[in-house]
Amino acid sequence: MAANIILFDDDKRDHLLPLTFTRPVGELRIGILTIREKWEKYLNGSVSYITQEYLGGKFPLNIEDDNIVINGGVCPSNMLCRLVKELDFNEALLKGDDLIAARLDAEQFSRLMRDEEVDSLKGFDLEDTPFIRITYPYDIFQYNGQALQEDFDLLTRNRESQYISSTNQVFGRENIFLEEGAKVECSILNATNGPIYIGKNAEIMEGSMIRGGLAMNENAVLKLGTKIYGPTTLGPYCKVGGEVNNVVFTGYSNKGHDGFLGNSVIGEWCNIGADSNNSNLKNNYAQVKLWDYPSGKFKKTGLQFCGLIMGDHSKCGINTMFNTGTVVGVATNIYGSGFPRNFIPSFSWGGASGFMTHQLGKAHETARIMMARRKIEVTEEDRSILEHVMNLTSEYRPWDKKA
C-alpha cells in the first residue's frame, strides 16, 4: 500500500524566499530530484502539502486514515527513512524543538491543523541521525554534491547505464550513468570527483568539458563547448552553455550562451542573457551577505563563495553583471549596463539606472509564451500565484509608492 506523505512548510520557509514564493519547500530541487520526488521514491508513496493558502490550489492537501507528516525542508537519508517507517500512530521524530516527521491518523491530523494538542504525541530525538535540511537558499548549492551522490546511488542501483560513445574521453566510467535516449558525443567526462547522471533524452553537445558531479534531468541540454565544474544540476528541459560552477537550475530555465555563473540557484522559467556573468567571490575575499526576507536586511551567510539566487519567471538581458550575493525576485526583467543592486524585488523592470514595475499582464503573457515552447499551459492557479506574489511584494518596490 502506497504511503500518504504530507510535507509541511515550517517557519523556516520565509528564509527560502524568493524560491518559495511560487512553490512549497518540498518542490525545491537539490541533487537530481526535488525533495518531494526523493520522499516518494524512498517511502513508495505520494506527496501532498501543508503550505501557504495561496499555493493550495496548485499544491492541494490529501488526508487519509494513515498519514506520514514530514518537514518539507528535510531530505531523506537511509537511516532517517528507516526510523520514519518504524513510526507508530502518534509518534514523532524531533530535532531539538523542531518536528521532523510524525505518523498521524485522520483525527489526529485534523487536531494538528486546528492547532489543538495531539493526544499523547510521543517524540524521539534525532540527535545522531544524519540528513540534509534546507533552511536558506544557499544550502541548495552548498549541499548539492552530497544530495547528488545520494540520488545517483538511489536511481542507478542495480541498473545498467546506456552505452557511452567512444567519441568521448571518459574518466571514472563507473560513476557515469546515461538514461534511455541520452546523447553525448566528442566531450570530456570526468567523474572521478563526483557522479555524472544524464537523464532521459538529455544531450551534451560536442566539445563540452564536464567535471562531476553533474545531474541532467529529462531533456536537459548542454550547448556546444560548455564547461561544467560540479556539483551542478540541470532540472528538466534546461539549456545551459558557457562556464558553470556549482549551480542548481530548478527546471525549464536557460543559460544558453557564454558567460560565467557560479554558486547559484536559478528557479523555473528563467533566462540568463548571452555573455551575462555573476560574481561568486568578493574582491576582498570577505564573507558574503545575502538578502533575508524575514529580517528585511542583508545577513551574513558564513560563505566565501555565494553568487545569484533568482526566483521563477525572471530574465536578464545580454551582458548583465550580477554582484556577489545577489537576490532576484519573481518575474523580474533586468537589463542595461552596470551592476544592478544586490536585492531586486519581484516584478521589477530595469537595471542599474533604475526600476519600474513589471506589469502583471505582461508577466502573464511572457510566461504563456515561454511555457508554450515546452508545450505546458499556464493554468489559472499559475496566474493566481503570480498575482498574489505581486501584491505580496509591493512593499519592496519603493517606486510603486511614488507612482
Backbone hydrogen bonds, N-H to C=O, Kabsch-Sander energy under -0.5 kcal/mol:
donor,donor_aa,acceptor,acceptor_aa,energy
3,A,43,L,-0.5
3,A,44,N,-1.3
4,N,66,D,-0.5
5,I,3,A,-0.8
5,I,46,S,-2.6
6,I,68,I,-3.1
7,L,5,I,-0.5
7,L,48,S,-2.5
8,F,70,I,-2.4
9,D,50,I,-2.2
10,D,8,F,-0.5
13,R,10,D,-1.9
14,D,11,D,-0.6
15,H,12,K,-1.2
16,L,12,K,-0.6
16,L,13,R,-1.4
17,L,14,D,-1.1
19,L,16,L,-1.2
20,T,16,L,-0.7
21,F,18,P,-1.4
22,T,19,L,-0.5
27,E,24,P,-1.7
28,L,25,V,-2.0
30,I,33,L,-2.0
32,I,30,I,-0.5
35,I,28,L,-2.1
36,R,26,G,-2.5
38,K,34,T,-2.1
39,W,35,I,-2.1
40,E,36,R,-2.4
41,K,37,E,-1.8
42,Y,38,K,-2.9
43,L,39,W,-2.6
44,N,40,E,-0.7
45,G,40,E,-1.3
46,S,3,A,-2.1
48,S,5,I,-2.1
49,Y,60,P,-1.3
50,I,7,L,-2.4
51,T,49,Y,-0.6
55,L,52,Q,-1.5
56,G,52,Q,-0.6
56,G,53,E,-1.2
58,K,55,L,-0.7
59,F,55,L,-2.3
67,N,104,L,-2.3
68,I,4,N,-2.8
69,V,67,N,-0.7
69,V,102,A,-2.9
70,I,6,I,-2.9
70,I,68,I,-0.5
71,N,100,I,-2.7
72,G,8,F,-3.1
74,V,71,N,-1.8
75,C,132,I,-3.1
81,C,77,S,-2.8
82,R,78,N,-1.8
83,L,79,M,-1.8
84,V,80,L,-2.4
85,K,81,C,-2.6
86,E,82,R,-1.1
87,L,84,V,-1.2
90,N,103,R,-2.6
91,E,88,D,-1.4
91,E,103,R,-0.6
92,A,122,K,-2.8
93,L,101,A,-3.5
94,L,124,F,-3.0
95,K,98,D,-2.6
98,D,95,K,-1.9
100,I,93,L,-2.8
101,A,93,L,-1.6
102,A,69,V,-2.2
103,R,91,E,-2.0
104,L,67,N,-2.4
104,L,102,A,-0.5
109,F,105,D,-2.6
110,S,106,A,-2.1
111,R,107,E,-2.0
112,L,108,Q,-2.1
113,M,109,F,-2.3
114,R,110,S,-1.4
115,D,112,L,-1.5
116,E,111,R,-3.0
119,D,117,E,-0.5
121,L,118,V,-1.2
122,K,90,N,-2.8
122,K,120,S,-0.5
123,G,121,L,-0.6
124,F,92,A,-2.2
126,L,94,L,-2.8
129,T,126,L,-1.9
134,I,73,G,-3.3
135,T,133,R,-0.7
139,D,136,Y,-1.7
140,I,136,Y,-0.5
140,I,137,P,-1.5
141,F,137,P,-0.6
142,Q,138,Y,-2.2
143,Y,139,D,-2.5
144,N,141,F,-0.6
147,A,143,Y,-2.3
148,L,144,N,-2.7
149,Q,145,G,-2.0
150,E,146,Q,-2.1
151,D,147,A,-2.6
152,F,148,L,-2.6
153,D,149,Q,-2.4
154,L,150,E,-2.0
155,L,151,D,-2.9
156,T,152,F,-2.0
157,R,153,D,-1.1
159,R,156,T,-2.1
162,Q,178,L,-2.5
165,S,163,Y,-0.6
168,N,165,S,-1.5
169,Q,187,S,-2.5
170,V,168,N,-0.6
171,F,189,L,-2.7
175,N,172,G,-2.4
176,I,173,R,-1.8
177,F,196,I,-2.6
179,E,198,I,-3.0
182,A,179,E,-2.0
183,K,202,A,-2.5
185,E,204,I,-1.2
188,I,208,S,-2.5
189,L,169,Q,-3.0
189,L,187,S,-0.5
190,N,188,I,-0.5
190,N,210,I,-2.4
191,A,171,F,-3.0
191,A,189,L,-0.6
196,I,175,N,-2.6
197,Y,214,L,-3.0
198,I,177,F,-2.9
198,I,196,I,-0.5
199,G,197,Y,-0.6
199,G,216,M,-2.6
201,N,180,E,-1.3
202,A,199,G,-2.1
203,E,220,A,-2.4
204,I,183,K,-2.9
205,M,203,E,-0.6
205,M,222,L,-2.4
207,G,186,C,-2.7
208,S,205,M,-1.1
209,M,226,T,-3.1
210,I,188,I,-3.1
210,I,208,S,-0.5
211,R,228,I,-2.1
212,G,190,N,-2.9
212,G,210,I,-0.5
213,G,195,P,-0.8
214,L,195,P,-2.4
215,A,232,T,-2.2
216,M,197,Y,-2.7
217,N,215,A,-0.5
217,N,234,L,-2.6
219,N,200,K,-2.2
220,A,217,N,-2.1
221,V,238,C,-3.0
222,L,203,E,-2.5
223,K,221,V,-0.5
223,K,240,V,-2.9
225,G,206,E,-1.8
226,T,223,K,-1.5
227,K,242,G,-3.2
228,I,209,M,-2.6
228,I,226,T,-0.5
229,Y,244,V,-3.0
230,G,211,R,-1.9
230,G,228,I,-0.5
232,T,213,G,-2.1
233,T,247,V,-2.7
234,L,215,A,-3.2
235,G,233,T,-0.5
235,G,249,F,-1.6
237,Y,218,E,-2.2
238,C,235,G,-1.6
239,K,253,S,-1.5
240,V,221,V,-2.6
241,G,255,K,-3.5
243,E,259,G,-2.1
244,V,227,K,-2.6
245,N,261,L,-2.3
246,N,229,Y,-2.1
248,V,264,S,-2.0
249,F,233,T,-2.8
249,F,247,V,-0.5
250,T,248,V,-0.6
250,T,266,I,-3.1
251,G,267,G,-0.7
252,Y,236,P,-3.3
254,N,270,C,-2.3
255,K,239,K,-3.4
261,L,243,E,-1.9
263,N,245,N,-2.7
264,S,246,N,-0.9
265,V,308,L,-2.3
266,I,248,V,-2.8
267,G,310,M,-2.0
269,W,251,G,-1.1
271,N,314,S,-1.5
272,I,254,N,-2.8
273,G,271,N,-0.6
273,G,316,C,-1.1
275,D,258,D,-2.2
276,S,273,G,-1.5
277,N,320,T,-2.4
278,N,260,F,-1.3
279,S,322,F,-2.3
282,K,304,Q,-0.5
285,Y,282,K,-2.0
288,V,303,L,-3.0
290,L,299,K,-2.6
292,D,297,K,-2.2
296,G,292,D,-1.6
297,K,292,D,-1.2
299,K,290,L,-2.7
301,T,288,V,-2.4
306,C,280,N,-1.4
306,C,304,Q,-0.6
307,G,263,N,-3.1
309,I,326,T,-2.6
310,M,265,V,-2.5
310,M,308,L,-0.5
311,G,328,V,-2.3
311,G,329,G,-0.6
313,H,268,E,-2.6
314,S,311,G,-0.9
315,K,332,T,-2.2
316,C,271,N,-2.1
317,G,334,I,-2.9
319,N,274,A,-2.6
320,T,317,G,-1.1
321,M,338,G,-0.6
322,F,277,N,-2.5
322,F,320,T,-0.5
325,G,306,C,-1.3
326,T,307,G,-1.9
326,T,323,N,-0.5
327,V,342,N,-3.1
328,V,309,I,-3.4
328,V,326,T,-0.5
329,G,344,I,-2.5
331,A,312,D,-2.5
333,N,348,S,-2.5
334,I,315,K,-2.3
335,Y,350,G,-1.9
344,I,327,V,-2.9
347,F,330,V,-2.7
348,S,345,P,-0.7
349,W,356,M,-2.5
350,G,333,N,-2.7
351,G,354,G,-2.1
354,G,351,G,-2.0
356,M,349,W,-2.2
358,H,347,F,-2.3
359,Q,357,T,-0.8
363,A,359,Q,-2.2
364,H,360,L,-2.7
365,E,361,G,-2.1
366,T,362,K,-2.5
367,A,363,A,-2.3
368,R,364,H,-2.4
369,I,365,E,-2.3
370,M,366,T,-2.6
371,M,367,A,-2.5
372,A,368,R,-1.8
373,R,369,I,-1.1
374,R,371,M,-1.2
375,K,372,A,-1.7
376,I,371,M,-2.4
383,R,379,T,-2.1
384,S,380,E,-2.4
385,I,381,E,-2.3
386,L,382,D,-2.2
387,E,383,R,-2.3
388,H,384,S,-2.4
389,V,385,I,-2.6
390,M,386,L,-2.4
391,N,387,E,-2.2
392,L,388,H,-2.8
393,T,389,V,-1.8
394,S,391,N,-1.0
396,Y,393,T,-1.7
397,R,394,S,-1.7
400,D,397,R,-1.7
401,K,397,R,-0.6
401,K,398,P,-0.6
402,K,398,P,-0.8
403,A,399,W,-0.9
403,A,400,D,-0.5
